[in-house]
Amino acid sequence: MVLDGENFFELPKEHHFNPYEMNGGSIIGVAGENFAVIASDTRLSEGYSILTRNSPHLYQLQPNCVIGSVGFHGDCLTFTKTLEIRLKMFEHEHNKKASTPAVAQLISTMLYNRRFFPYYVNTIVAGLNNEGQGAIYSYDPVGSYEREVYRAAGSSSALLQPLLDSLLGMKNQTPSFELNKTYTVKSSKEKVIALIKDAFVSATERDIYTGDSLVINVITKDGVSVEHYPLRRD
């Protein structure tokens, strides 16, 4: 209520509805010559509260393909469950599993179909392509996607991506510009895993929405192996 001379009048009130919530979490994907690595932390937050310390943001829906999704956890669950149904429909219709490039295109179509009320998710797809090479695809919330060599997403992506650019991309460190672009790193699988661990250890020092533990999925022609690594818990 506001006093105007001797009269009181009520100011208009703004009614605000926000269907989204940022629940934190970070993911990294790296493509190698015959492998792909995707990793995420396990913290799920809401504001300054930690909802759970054991909620990985990775979803293995195919034998050689893993999806990482962070943002609004409700949308992450809805999106991945719908994707799982679509992949089962594909398998029943074609009598085979969807390849990683097919999964990447399907995800783009699903996100674009929701462009007017988008899933509030940042997504990375990691897997092997039809030639057995590692493949990483990154997305924005409305379906625009790109195949990349490496990518970070989530609450600490601004901390993780420059480190990947420097140590994996060798940005501004090569003597000349390379015309032949490749979509895989030259580093070994062991070096990539060690770098991802170091990157997350650094990010947890500055980002309160990333931490607790690290889940690393290594994708090869033999399947997906999972490794756990402890992170800062406060």
N, C-alpha and C positions, 0 to 999 in steps of 0.2 A: 504494500500500500504506500502511496506517495501523497504527501500533503501539498495541495495547490491552493494557497491562500487559506480559506476556511474549509475547503472541500477535499475529500479523499477520493482518489481514483486508483484503479488497479491497472498496473502495466500488463501488456500482453505477455504471455508465457510461451516459450518455445518448447514444443514437444518433440523430443528427439528419440529416434529408434535406430539402434545399431545392431544388426544381426550377427556381426562378426566379433571375434575375440582373437587377439594374437597370443598364441600359447608357446611361442619360442621354439628353440631347437635349431640345429644347424646340420647341414649335410655337405659332403664333398664327393665328387665323382672324378675318376681319372681313368683314361683309356690307354692301355699298353698294346704292344704288338700282338700278343696272344692272350691277353687277360684284360679284365676291367676291375677296378676297385671302387666301391662306394661305401661311405662310412657316415655314421650319425652319432650324436650324443643321445642320451636317454632321459634327459630332464624334460618334464612337462610342467609349464608354469602358467600362472594367471596373475598379472600384475607383479606384486612382490611376494606372492605365495607360490610355493612349490607343491603342485598337486600330486606328483609321483616322481620318483627318481629312477624308475625302471620302465620307460616307455620309448623303445626304439622307434625311429621314424622311417624304418626300412620295411618294405613289403616284397617278399619273393612270390611272384605270381606265375612264373615260368621257370623251367629247369635252368636256363642260362640267362635270366633277366631279372633284375631287382629294381624296384621303384622306390625312390626316396621322396617323401612329401612332408613339408613343414608349413606352418601357418596356423590357421584355425583348425584345431584337432577334430572337431565335429565334421568339417568339410573333408579333411584328410580321410577319415573313416568312411564317409559316404562315397567319396570319389573312388577309393581303392576297392570297396565292396562292389560298386557298380562296374568298375573295370574288370574285376574278377568274373562277374557274370558275363560280360561281353566276350571275354577271352574263352570262357567255356562254350559260349554259343559259336564262336569261331571254330573251336576244335571239333564240335559236333557237326558243323556244316562242311568243313574241309578235311576232316579226318587227319588232322595234324596240328601240332602246336604252332602258335603264331611266332614268327621270327622277331628278333629285337627291332628291326626297322618297321615291321608291321605293328608292333606294340606302340612304337613311337608315333606312328601316324594315327593310330586309333586314339591315343591320349589327346593328341592335338584336336581331333574332331570332337571328342567328348567335351573338352574345355571350351571350344568355340561355340558349341551348341548351348552352353550356359553363359554366353557372353553378356546377356542383359541382367543376369543375377549370378555372377561368377562364383565358382568355388574359390575361396580365399586360401589358395595353396600355392606354394612354390615347389616345382617338381623337377626331379632329375631322374633320367632313366639310364641304367648301366647294364651292359650285356655284351654279347658277342654277335657280330653281324654274320652274314652268310659266308664270308670268307674266313671266319675264325678270328678276325681282328676285334680288339676291344672297341666299343662304341659308347659314347656319352651323348645324351640329348638333354638340353635344358629348355624350360618353358616359362612363359609368363602366365598369369592367371587366366588369360582369355585364349590361350592355345597357340600363340606364336612360338615356334620352336626352331632350334638350330643344333646341328651336330657339332660337338666341340671336343677338344683334346682333354680339357679339365674344366671343372666348374664348381664353385661354392654357392650355396644358397642358404637362406635362413637368417636368423637374428644376428649372427656374427659374420655374415658373408663379406662385409666391408673390411673385416680384419683378415679373413682367410684368403680372399681372392688375390690381394697384392702379393702375399707370400707365394702362392702358386705361380703367379706371373713371373716372379723373380727366380724361383728355384726350379720350376719345371719348364716354364715358357722361355726362360732366359731372355726376357724382354730387355732391350737396350744393352745386351751383353754380347750379342753376336756381331762379328765384324762386318757382315753384309746382310742385305735383305734376301730371304729365301723365297724364290718364286714357286717352288714345288711344295705346296702346303700338304702336310700329313695330319692325320687325325689321331695319331698315337704319340706317346712320349717315348724317348729313347732310354729312359731310366728302367732299371730292373724292377721286378715286382717287390722285392724286399726293400729297395730304396724308396719306392712310392709309399709303402706301408709305414716306414719309419718317418717319412716326411709328413704324412697325414697325422700321425701321433703327435709330432712336434707342433704342428699347426693348431690342433685342438687344445693342447696344453697351453699354448700361448693365448688362444681366444678365450679360454675360461678365466684368465686373469683379468679380463676387461668386460666380458659380457655375462651378466647375471642370469641370462636365460639359457646359457649353455653350460653343461657340466655333468657331474656324477659319474658317468662311465661312457666309454666309446665302443660302439659295435662296428666292426669292419667286415664287410662281405667281399670276398675275393672270388671273382667269376672266371673260370677256365673251361676248357672243353670237357673236363671231368665233373663239372658241376659247381656248386657254390660252397665255399668253406667260410666259417664264421669265426672271428677272433674278438675277444673282449679285452678292453684296456681301461684301467681306472683313471678317472679325472678328478679334478677338484670338486668337493662336495659342499662348499659354502658359497 
